[in-house]
Structure formats: structure tokens, C-alpha cells
Amino acid sequence: MNSFSDLIQTVLIYALPVLFAITLHEAAHGYAARYFGDNTAAMMGRISLNPTRHIDPMGTIVMPLLLYFATSGAFLFGYAKPVPVNFSHLRNPKRDMIWVALAGPAANFAQAMLWALVLVLLAGTGIHERFFLEMARAGVLVNLVMWAFNLFPLPPLDGGRILVGLLPWKQAQWLARLEPWGFFIVMGLVVAGVVGSVWLRPLMAIGYGVIETLVVGPASALFR
């Protein structure tokens, strides 16, 4: 009974941050694509702040819940429906794909900073309600995880597309050919612990450091 109530509490704490995180991540890709010349997402109604346009029933709901129960909350993974982008429609495909891919993780990092600001403001104004404090902490964590994970340099993740855009043509084409198998390669590296130890933890430590310097420190100083 306690485990079930803990699950409900965890879902309620994380629901809003996760919905915002995936919605703004995918919408940012769509907005960037349209800005650089591709209207595919706009024509399909995917440039939207409506979460239901981006939720994948299996990837956003079923898989995270199954993993939560299977690993007792030790490992969680999920995904949203990717916003469709036709890179050949971009005005400068190789260059512009970098900005389109970067838009999603950038949206997550911006949200992590906003949630950190909310956390400081709650504590600074004397609001110590655990639910809201935990939600703000979850908002920082979820968005930093999405920011760091999506920057992993292997397609179809955003970091892989950024790297394809940065590499010379020959090397870029070689890396792009990995995309059909990229998801399975990344999942294998996640299960093996490589992504967590070599990529996620170091990058998230940098992210927390930046947020501490730019947001938490200055905002906390206002309440001293």
C-alpha cells in the first residue's frame, strides 16, 4: 500500500515538470524549423503548447511506469513523439539543422533555470510546503536530464544531429548512416552504464554549476 501511495505522490510531483519539459522541447524544434524554412511541423499541427500533441502513449506513459516498477524507481526512461522536420526544406540544411536540433535541449535548460528560480523564491518567501518544493526540484532534475541526454552525440538524438551539422561532409554522412540503429545503440550504452557515467553525470554537474552561478546564487542574495 505504501509503495502505491509513493508512486501516486511521485507521479503527481513529476507530472507537471515532465509535461512542460517534453512539450516545450518538441515545440522548440518546430518553431526553429519554421524559422529556418521548414513548415512540416506547422502543417501537421505539431507547433503547439498542447501536451497531447506531443505525448506518445507508450513512450511517455506506459514505458516509464513499467520501468519504475521493474527497477523500483532506480531507472526511468521515456520519450515523446518527435516533431517532424524535413531538413531538405531548410534554407541551409547542414547549418540550420544544428540550430533546429539545439532548440529542444536549449528549451530544457531554460526550464531548469526557471524551476531553480521557483525553488529559490518558494524558500525565500517562507513557503515550505514539501509538495511544491519537490516539484520545483523535479523540474530542475527532469529538464537537466533531458538537456544532457538529448545532447549525446549520436543520431537520432539532438546531439547527433548537431554533430552531423558540424562535421565535414564525408564524416557527417558516415555518422548520419547510423541513425536507423542509433536508438538501439544508445539504449545499449544506457543499460551498460556508459551514458550515465561518461556523459550524463559530468554534463549535469556542469549544468547544476551554471544554474547555481547564474540563478540560485543571485536570487538567494535577494533574501539575505
PLY file of the C-alpha trace (Angstrom):
ply
format ascii 1.0
element vertex 224
property float x
property float y
property float z
element edge 223
property int vertex1
property int vertex2
end_header
0.00 0.00 0.00
2.84 2.36 0.87
4.59 1.67 -2.45
1.38 2.51 -4.32
0.88 5.77 -2.42
4.55 6.61 -3.01
4.02 6.02 -6.73
0.98 8.30 -6.81
2.89 11.03 -4.96
5.87 10.69 -7.32
3.60 10.86 -10.38
1.89 14.00 -9.05
5.22 15.68 -8.26
6.74 14.90 -11.66
3.65 15.20 -13.89
3.73 18.96 -14.46
7.52 19.28 -14.92
7.57 16.34 -17.35
4.63 17.68 -19.39
6.25 21.10 -19.65
9.65 19.56 -20.43
8.51 17.40 -23.35
6.00 19.92 -24.71
8.39 22.87 -24.85
11.24 20.66 -26.09
9.27 19.44 -29.09
7.58 22.78 -29.76
11.01 24.47 -29.77
12.15 22.12 -32.54
9.06 23.04 -34.54
9.42 26.78 -34.03
13.11 26.64 -35.01
12.37 24.55 -38.11
9.71 27.01 -39.24
12.04 29.95 -38.63
14.70 28.37 -40.81
12.31 27.49 -43.63
10.61 24.13 -42.95
6.84 24.27 -42.36
6.34 20.49 -42.00
5.60 20.59 -38.26
3.36 23.64 -38.65
1.29 21.97 -41.38
0.86 18.87 -39.20
-0.25 20.95 -36.19
2.81 19.99 -34.14
3.96 23.52 -33.32
1.77 23.57 -30.25
1.97 24.06 -26.50
-0.79 21.47 -26.09
0.88 18.46 -24.39
-1.50 15.96 -26.02
0.04 16.80 -29.42
3.41 15.51 -28.22
2.59 12.65 -25.82
3.34 9.15 -27.07
1.13 6.75 -25.06
3.78 4.02 -24.99
6.91 6.17 -24.67
5.58 8.89 -22.35
3.27 6.89 -20.07
3.50 3.08 -20.28
7.28 2.63 -20.59
8.25 4.97 -17.69
5.68 3.33 -15.39
6.83 -0.20 -16.29
10.47 0.76 -15.74
9.58 2.44 -12.43
8.02 -0.79 -11.11
10.62 -3.11 -12.68
13.60 -1.24 -11.21
11.94 0.11 -8.03
12.42 3.63 -9.32
16.15 3.22 -9.98
15.90 3.67 -13.75
13.41 5.69 -15.76
13.27 6.37 -19.47
10.65 7.75 -21.81
10.15 9.72 -24.98
7.64 11.95 -26.76
6.51 11.93 -30.37
9.32 13.68 -32.28
8.36 16.79 -34.21
8.67 16.06 -37.96
11.39 18.11 -39.65
12.26 17.93 -43.33
15.86 19.09 -43.26
15.98 19.46 -47.05
13.43 22.30 -46.73
15.74 24.35 -44.52
17.38 27.31 -46.24
20.85 25.98 -45.41
20.22 22.34 -44.39
23.62 21.46 -42.95
23.97 24.66 -40.94
20.34 25.16 -39.95
19.87 21.58 -38.71
22.30 22.48 -35.91
20.00 25.26 -34.66
16.85 23.16 -35.08
18.40 20.29 -33.10
19.81 22.63 -30.45
16.44 24.32 -29.86
14.99 21.37 -27.90
17.80 20.96 -25.34
18.04 24.76 -25.04
14.34 24.87 -24.11
15.00 22.28 -21.39
17.96 24.16 -19.95
15.93 27.36 -19.84
13.17 25.50 -17.97
15.70 24.06 -15.50
16.80 27.62 -14.74
13.18 28.74 -14.26
12.38 25.83 -11.92
15.53 26.65 -9.91
14.32 30.24 -9.63
10.91 29.00 -8.45
12.63 26.86 -5.81
14.64 29.82 -4.51
11.56 32.07 -4.48
9.49 29.48 -2.59
12.16 29.03 0.07
12.96 32.75 0.22
9.35 33.77 0.77
8.85 31.23 3.55
6.81 28.66 1.59
7.98 25.29 2.87
5.19 23.09 1.50
7.05 19.88 0.62
4.95 19.10 -2.46
5.79 22.38 -4.20
9.45 22.27 -3.21
9.78 18.71 -4.51
8.02 19.69 -7.75
10.49 22.54 -8.30
13.42 20.19 -7.62
11.88 17.67 -10.01
11.57 20.40 -12.63
15.29 21.13 -12.41
16.22 17.43 -12.50
13.90 16.39 -15.34
14.98 19.23 -17.58
18.68 18.77 -16.90
18.36 15.06 -17.69
16.53 15.83 -20.95
19.08 18.54 -21.82
22.09 16.32 -21.20
20.66 13.09 -22.63
19.46 14.67 -25.85
22.90 16.22 -26.42
24.50 12.76 -26.57
26.38 12.87 -29.91
24.66 10.06 -31.78
21.67 10.39 -34.13
18.68 10.34 -33.84
19.35 12.29 -30.62
19.72 16.05 -30.98
23.43 15.90 -30.17
23.95 13.51 -33.07
22.21 15.88 -35.47
24.27 18.78 -34.14
27.44 16.75 -34.74
26.30 15.82 -38.28
25.87 19.53 -38.98
29.32 20.37 -37.60
31.37 17.61 -39.25
32.78 17.76 -42.79
30.51 16.14 -45.41
32.28 12.75 -45.56
32.31 12.20 -41.79
28.80 13.69 -41.46
27.39 11.22 -43.99
29.05 8.32 -42.19
27.54 9.38 -38.85
24.10 10.03 -40.39
24.01 6.42 -41.69
23.95 5.23 -38.06
20.56 6.88 -37.41
18.37 3.77 -38.07
20.31 1.91 -35.36
21.19 4.90 -33.19
18.33 4.44 -30.72
19.30 0.80 -30.03
22.99 1.72 -29.70
22.14 4.47 -27.20
19.86 2.13 -25.20
22.63 -0.46 -25.08
25.06 2.16 -23.79
22.45 3.31 -21.22
21.94 -0.25 -19.91
25.72 -0.76 -19.80
26.03 2.40 -17.69
28.25 4.16 -20.21
25.87 7.05 -20.94
25.26 7.70 -17.25
28.88 7.64 -16.09
30.65 9.11 -19.11
28.04 11.60 -20.33
25.01 12.32 -18.15
26.61 12.81 -14.74
29.51 15.03 -15.89
27.27 17.16 -18.12
24.59 17.50 -15.44
27.24 18.54 -12.92
28.22 21.33 -15.30
24.54 22.24 -15.73
23.96 22.42 -11.98
27.07 24.57 -11.65
25.87 27.03 -14.29
22.42 27.24 -12.68
23.96 27.76 -9.24
26.12 30.60 -10.60
23.55 32.32 -12.81
20.28 31.72 -10.93
20.48 30.29 -7.42
23.33 32.49 -6.13
22.00 35.85 -7.38
18.36 35.05 -6.49
19.27 33.82 -3.00
21.19 37.04 -2.39
17.92 38.96 -2.68
16.60 37.30 0.50
19.67 37.84 2.69
0 1
1 2
2 3
3 4
4 5
5 6
6 7
7 8
8 9
9 10
10 11
11 12
12 13
13 14
14 15
15 16
16 17
17 18
18 19
19 20
20 21
21 22
22 23
23 24
24 25
25 26
26 27
27 28
28 29
29 30
30 31
31 32
32 33
33 34
34 35
35 36
36 37
37 38
38 39
39 40
40 41
41 42
42 43
43 44
44 45
45 46
46 47
47 48
48 49
49 50
50 51
51 52
52 53
53 54
54 55
55 56
56 57
57 58
58 59
59 60
60 61
61 62
62 63
63 64
64 65
65 66
66 67
67 68
68 69
69 70
70 71
71 72
72 73
73 74
74 75
75 76
76 77
77 78
78 79
79 80
80 81
81 82
82 83
83 84
84 85
85 86
86 87
87 88
88 89
89 90
90 91
91 92
92 93
93 94
94 95
95 96
96 97
97 98
98 99
99 100
100 101
101 102
102 103
103 104
104 105
105 106
106 107
107 108
108 109
109 110
110 111
111 112
112 113
113 114
114 115
115 116
116 117
117 118
118 119
119 120
120 121
121 122
122 123
123 124
124 125
125 126
126 127
127 128
128 129
129 130
130 131
131 132
132 133
133 134
134 135
135 136
136 137
137 138
138 139
139 140
140 141
141 142
142 143
143 144
144 145
145 146
146 147
147 148
148 149
149 150
150 151
151 152
152 153
153 154
154 155
155 156
156 157
157 158
158 159
159 160
160 161
161 162
162 163
163 164
164 165
165 166
166 167
167 168
168 169
169 170
170 171
171 172
172 173
173 174
174 175
175 176
176 177
177 178
178 179
179 180
180 181
181 182
182 183
183 184
184 185
185 186
186 187
187 188
188 189
189 190
190 191
191 192
192 193
193 194
194 195
195 196
196 197
197 198
198 199
199 200
200 201
201 202
202 203
203 204
204 205
205 206
206 207
207 208
208 209
209 210
210 211
211 212
212 213
213 214
214 215
215 216
216 217
217 218
218 219
219 220
220 221
221 222
222 223
